[in-house]
């Protein structure tokens, strides 16, 4: 049984007899409530209980979940990947290449290209745009689409709405939970 399955079981046990009992899932934001909700002694949290009962379990499969934080080793880096920021950066890069293209295509205008050196520079910029920049932008565009697809996939995997949540937020919740 995974950590999240244990959390769901505890939640269903606590909510038995209410409309929230027998749930098929839970919102990830509620993971932080495991740290905040305390028992009658005002010391033990639900997370403390979950860890303690897992450690005391005789089932090896259940005790393995204690390694949960280790399984999330790359999550700190992943939570820093903001798809909307990447889209903005890519848009700025594309705009920069478009500006370079516009300047390179103006090589015949005396106001921009006055010397032989500037004409050579404009020709090299044009060649760069047509060969390297076009290929790099195309590859980055494909990679960005992959990132957006994977990000949406992560959000839907955890039962969240892609319109209201991001993979970055999900990774942050899981990271904070794993550090608790």
Residue frames relative to the residue before (quaternion, step in Angstrom):
aa qw qx qy qz dx dy dz
X 1.0000 0.0000 0.0000 0.0000 0.00 0.00 0.00
X 0.3853 -0.7414 0.5023 0.2225 3.61 -0.79 0.99
X 0.6935 -0.4544 0.3537 0.4329 3.54 -1.31 0.23
X 0.6905 0.4794 -0.2893 0.4579 3.58 0.85 -0.95
X 0.6158 0.5203 -0.3477 0.4787 3.59 1.11 -0.59
X 0.6235 0.5259 -0.3278 0.4767 3.59 1.06 -0.73
X 0.6357 0.5214 -0.3234 0.4685 3.57 0.97 -0.85
X 0.6528 0.5093 -0.3114 0.4664 3.58 0.93 -0.88
X 0.6483 0.5226 -0.3158 0.4549 3.60 0.95 -0.87
X 0.6595 0.4938 -0.3063 0.4770 3.58 0.94 -0.87
X 0.6400 0.5245 -0.3184 0.4625 3.58 0.97 -0.83
X 0.6677 0.4885 -0.2999 0.4749 3.58 0.93 -0.87
X 0.6301 0.5272 -0.3294 0.4653 3.58 1.04 -0.74
X 0.6859 0.4820 -0.2814 0.4669 3.57 0.91 -0.91
X 0.7517 0.3835 -0.1986 0.4984 3.58 1.08 -0.71
X 0.3021 0.7713 -0.5092 0.2334 3.59 1.26 0.24
X 0.7935 0.2844 -0.2334 0.4847 3.54 -0.97 0.91
X 0.6705 0.4194 -0.3078 0.5290 3.59 1.29 0.01
X 0.6726 -0.4903 0.3534 0.4270 3.55 -1.28 0.15
X 0.6546 0.5098 -0.3086 0.4650 3.60 1.22 -0.40
X 0.5236 0.6323 -0.4124 0.3950 3.59 1.26 -0.20
X 0.8010 0.2705 -0.2167 0.4881 3.57 -1.19 0.49
X 0.2466 0.7896 -0.5193 0.2148 3.58 1.08 0.73
X 0.4211 -0.6940 0.5267 0.2521 3.55 -1.18 0.61
X 0.8010 0.0046 0.0165 0.5984 3.56 1.25 -0.33
X 0.2244 -0.7547 0.5951 0.1611 3.55 -1.32 -0.13
X 0.5465 -0.5898 0.4776 0.3542 3.54 -1.27 0.40
X 0.5476 -0.6476 0.4197 0.3234 3.57 -0.92 0.86
X 0.5689 0.6020 -0.3875 0.4047 3.59 1.09 -0.59
X 0.6331 0.5558 -0.3365 0.4207 3.57 1.11 -0.63
X 0.4671 0.6697 -0.4529 0.3580 3.63 1.21 -0.16
X 0.6540 0.5220 -0.3219 0.4430 3.57 1.00 -0.75
X 0.5631 0.5895 -0.3902 0.4278 3.60 1.19 -0.37
X 0.5620 0.6040 -0.3853 0.4133 3.59 1.18 -0.46
X 0.6649 0.4792 -0.2877 0.4955 3.55 1.16 -0.59
X 0.7136 0.4789 -0.2450 0.4489 3.57 1.06 -0.78
X 0.6848 0.4868 -0.2884 0.4592 3.60 1.03 -0.76
X 0.1039 -0.8222 0.5596 0.0052 3.55 -0.64 1.18
X 0.5488 -0.6101 0.4696 0.3256 3.53 -1.29 0.47
X 0.7626 -0.3674 0.2714 0.4579 3.56 -1.32 -0.11
X 0.6656 0.5123 -0.3192 0.4389 3.61 1.05 -0.63
X 0.3938 -0.7595 0.4296 0.2889 3.60 1.36 -0.05
X 0.6282 0.5216 -0.3334 0.4714 3.58 1.26 0.32
X 0.7485 0.4002 -0.2045 0.4876 3.54 0.84 -1.05
X 0.2308 -0.7621 0.5897 0.1345 3.57 -0.84 1.02
X 0.6616 -0.4723 0.3810 0.4405 3.56 -1.28 0.16
X 0.6263 0.5308 -0.3377 0.4604 3.58 1.04 -0.73
X 0.6138 0.5315 -0.3478 0.4689 3.59 1.01 -0.77
X 0.6546 0.5118 -0.3039 0.4661 3.57 0.95 -0.92
X 0.6451 0.5278 -0.3185 0.4516 3.58 0.93 -0.90
X 0.6778 0.4803 -0.2920 0.4740 3.59 0.86 -0.94
X 0.6715 0.5087 -0.3009 0.4468 3.59 0.86 -0.97
X 0.6875 0.4705 -0.2976 0.4662 3.60 0.86 -0.90
X 0.6211 0.5260 -0.3399 0.4712 3.58 1.12 -0.61
X 0.6602 0.5067 -0.3044 0.4634 3.58 0.95 -0.86
X 0.7094 0.4560 -0.2535 0.4739 3.58 1.03 -0.77
X 0.4965 0.6799 -0.4193 0.3397 3.57 1.25 -0.25
X 0.3958 -0.7086 0.5357 0.2329 3.54 -1.09 0.73
X 0.5773 0.5799 -0.3732 0.4372 3.58 1.27 -0.30
X 0.4212 -0.7281 0.4849 0.2395 3.57 -0.56 1.18
X 0.6297 0.5546 -0.3272 0.4345 3.57 1.00 -0.86
X 0.6704 0.4885 -0.2899 0.4774 3.57 1.04 -0.74
X 0.6638 0.5123 -0.3056 0.4512 3.59 1.04 -0.73
X 0.5571 0.6237 -0.3820 0.3934 3.57 1.18 -0.52
X 0.6043 0.5942 -0.3638 0.3864 3.61 1.07 -0.62
X 0.4768 0.6519 -0.4498 0.3813 3.60 1.21 -0.16
X 0.6401 0.5214 -0.3186 0.4657 3.60 1.18 -0.49
X 0.2743 0.8096 -0.4806 0.1961 3.58 1.30 0.13
X 0.6817 0.4768 -0.3261 0.4490 3.67 0.73 -0.86
X 0.6308 0.5411 -0.3374 0.4422 3.60 1.05 -0.71
X 0.6324 0.5445 -0.3235 0.4459 3.58 1.13 -0.65
X 0.7010 0.4376 -0.2467 0.5061 3.56 1.26 -0.37
X 0.1787 0.8546 -0.4765 0.1031 3.57 1.19 0.53
X 0.7509 0.3889 -0.2268 0.4832 3.63 0.96 -0.69
X 0.4502 0.7405 -0.4257 0.2602 3.56 1.27 -0.07
X 0.5864 0.5763 -0.3788 0.4248 3.60 1.09 -0.58
X 0.6681 0.4658 -0.2934 0.5006 3.57 1.03 -0.75
X 0.6526 0.5383 -0.3127 0.4318 3.57 0.97 -0.87
X 0.6624 0.5184 -0.3254 0.4319 3.59 0.98 -0.73
X 0.6261 0.5347 -0.3369 0.4567 3.60 1.25 -0.22
X 0.5824 0.5759 -0.3730 0.4359 3.58 1.28 -0.15
X 0.0507 -0.8050 0.5901 -0.0343 3.53 -0.33 1.32
X 0.3841 -0.7636 0.4734 0.2127 3.57 -0.35 1.26
X 0.6503 0.5136 -0.3385 0.4459 3.61 0.92 -0.78
X 0.6380 0.5057 -0.3309 0.4773 3.60 1.06 -0.68
X 0.6287 0.5239 -0.3331 0.4683 3.58 1.00 -0.79
X 0.6350 0.5213 -0.3263 0.4674 3.60 0.98 -0.83
X 0.6577 0.5072 -0.3066 0.4650 3.59 0.99 -0.83
X 0.6504 0.5086 -0.3086 0.4722 3.57 0.97 -0.84
X 0.6517 0.5080 -0.3122 0.4688 3.57 0.99 -0.84
X 0.6326 0.5290 -0.3232 0.4642 3.56 1.02 -0.82
X 0.6495 0.5057 -0.3100 0.4757 3.60 0.99 -0.82
X 0.6353 0.5198 -0.3256 0.4692 3.59 1.02 -0.77
X 0.6501 0.5092 -0.3104 0.4709 3.57 0.93 -0.92
X 0.6487 0.5144 -0.3129 0.4655 3.60 0.99 -0.85
X 0.6329 0.5308 -0.3244 0.4609 3.58 1.03 -0.78
X 0.6509 0.4929 -0.3125 0.4855 3.59 0.99 -0.79
X 0.6314 0.5246 -0.3315 0.4650 3.60 1.02 -0.76
X 0.6388 0.5119 -0.3212 0.4761 3.60 1.01 -0.80
X 0.6405 0.5174 -0.3179 0.4701 3.58 1.00 -0.85
X 0.6417 0.5236 -0.3186 0.4610 3.58 1.00 -0.85
X 0.6496 0.5195 -0.3185 0.4547 3.58 0.94 -0.88
X 0.6640 0.4901 -0.3019 0.4771 3.60 0.94 -0.85
X 0.6649 0.5059 -0.3059 0.4565 3.60 0.93 -0.88
X 0.6796 0.4872 -0.2918 0.4644 3.60 1.04 -0.72
X 0.6335 0.5167 -0.3277 0.4736 3.60 1.25 -0.22
X 0.2942 0.8127 -0.4728 0.1716 3.60 1.23 0.30
X 0.6450 0.5244 -0.3277 0.4489 3.59 1.16 -0.38
X 0.6032 0.5712 -0.3617 0.4231 3.59 1.19 -0.34
X 0.4718 -0.7091 0.4561 0.2580 3.55 -0.78 1.06
X 0.6268 0.5678 -0.3510 0.4019 3.60 1.04 -0.66
X 0.7295 0.3962 -0.2361 0.5051 3.59 1.06 -0.61
X 0.7982 0.1719 -0.0733 0.5727 3.57 0.80 -0.97
X 0.0348 -0.8439 0.5346 -0.0308 3.54 -0.15 1.30
X 0.7794 0.2984 -0.1664 0.5252 3.57 1.06 -0.58
X 0.6702 -0.4776 0.3916 0.4115 3.51 -1.36 0.21
X 0.6304 0.5413 -0.3258 0.4511 3.60 1.03 -0.82
X 0.6593 0.4984 -0.3111 0.4693 3.59 0.97 -0.80
X 0.6199 0.5324 -0.3432 0.4631 3.60 1.08 -0.69
X 0.6402 0.5107 -0.3152 0.4796 3.57 1.03 -0.84
X 0.6444 0.5197 -0.3177 0.4623 3.57 0.95 -0.89
X 0.6559 0.5083 -0.3094 0.4644 3.60 0.93 -0.89
X 0.6485 0.5115 -0.3157 0.4670 3.60 1.00 -0.81
X 0.6549 0.4989 -0.3103 0.4752 3.60 1.00 -0.81
X 0.6224 0.5275 -0.3362 0.4704 3.60 1.03 -0.76
X 0.6521 0.5164 -0.3116 0.4594 3.57 0.93 -0.89
X 0.6512 0.5052 -0.3091 0.4746 3.58 0.98 -0.87
X 0.6328 0.5321 -0.3210 0.4619 3.60 1.00 -0.88
X 0.6663 0.5096 -0.3019 0.4530 3.57 0.89 -0.96
X 0.7090 0.4754 -0.2645 0.4487 3.57 0.87 -0.96
X 0.7550 0.3697 -0.2141 0.4975 3.59 1.02 -0.65
X 0.8197 0.2852 -0.1434 0.4755 3.56 0.25 -1.25
X 0.6978 0.4909 -0.2972 0.4287 3.61 0.68 -1.07
X 0.6447 0.5258 -0.3310 0.4454 3.59 0.93 -0.82
X 0.6718 0.4910 -0.2920 0.4716 3.59 0.95 -0.88
X 0.6622 0.5039 -0.3054 0.4629 3.59 0.94 -0.90
X 0.6578 0.5004 -0.3144 0.4670 3.60 0.92 -0.86
X 0.6441 0.5175 -0.3212 0.4628 3.57 1.00 -0.78
X 0.6638 0.4930 -0.2993 0.4763 3.58 0.95 -0.88
X 0.6641 0.4980 -0.3029 0.4682 3.59 0.96 -0.85
X 0.6119 0.5467 -0.3426 0.4575 3.56 1.06 -0.73
X 0.6601 0.4962 -0.2955 0.4804 3.59 0.98 -0.85
X 0.6548 0.5064 -0.3069 0.4697 3.58 0.98 -0.86
X 0.6366 0.5242 -0.3254 0.4627 3.59 1.01 -0.79
X 0.6346 0.5124 -0.3291 0.4758 3.60 0.98 -0.77
X 0.6329 0.5236 -0.3245 0.4689 3.61 1.03 -0.78
X 0.6506 0.5139 -0.3107 0.4649 3.58 0.96 -0.89
X 0.6537 0.5067 -0.3156 0.4652 3.59 0.94 -0.88
X 0.6533 0.5118 -0.3097 0.4641 3.59 0.97 -0.87
X 0.6773 0.4873 -0.2897 0.4689 3.60 0.89 -0.93
X 0.6294 0.5366 -0.3268 0.4573 3.57 1.03 -0.80
X 0.6584 0.4895 -0.2968 0.4886 3.58 0.93 -0.89
X 0.6269 0.5473 -0.3254 0.4490 3.57 1.04 -0.79
X 0.6440 0.5115 -0.3159 0.4731 3.60 0.97 -0.85
X 0.6608 0.5166 -0.3061 0.4504 3.57 0.89 -0.95
X 0.7061 0.4443 -0.2742 0.4784 3.59 0.84 -0.90
X 0.5742 0.5880 -0.3784 0.4259 3.62 1.10 -0.60
X 0.7349 0.3905 -0.2184 0.5097 3.56 1.01 -0.83
X 0.5689 -0.6563 0.3586 0.3421 3.57 1.25 0.39
X 0.5056 0.6350 -0.4320 0.3930 3.57 1.19 0.41
X 0.5247 -0.6286 0.4836 0.3094 3.56 -1.29 0.41
X 0.4261 -0.7290 0.4717 0.2540 3.63 -0.59 1.08
X 0.6084 0.5506 -0.3557 0.4473 3.59 1.19 -0.41
X 0.7838 0.3325 -0.1519 0.5021 3.60 1.12 -0.65
X 0.7660 0.2703 -0.1560 0.5620 3.59 1.23 -0.13
X 0.2236 -0.7546 0.6001 0.1430 3.54 -1.29 0.35
X 0.6276 -0.5144 0.4167 0.4098 3.54 -1.25 0.36
X 0.5927 0.5791 -0.3540 0.4336 3.59 1.06 -0.73
X 0.6714 0.4839 -0.2953 0.4773 3.61 0.91 -0.90
X 0.6430 0.5206 -0.3210 0.4610 3.59 0.97 -0.85
X 0.6618 0.4959 -0.3089 0.4697 3.59 0.91 -0.89
X 0.6329 0.5303 -0.3348 0.4540 3.58 1.03 -0.75
X 0.6439 0.5116 -0.3193 0.4709 3.62 0.96 -0.85
X 0.6790 0.4857 -0.2914 0.4671 3.58 0.88 -0.94
X 0.6311 0.5261 -0.3327 0.4629 3.58 1.04 -0.73
X 0.6701 0.4902 -0.3027 0.4680 3.58 0.84 -0.96
X 0.6437 0.5194 -0.3167 0.4642 3.57 1.02 -0.81
X 0.6921 0.4847 -0.2873 0.4511 3.59 0.90 -0.90
X 0.6625 0.4899 -0.3040 0.4782 3.60 1.19 -0.46
X 0.5612 0.6418 -0.3826 0.3560 3.59 1.19 -0.43
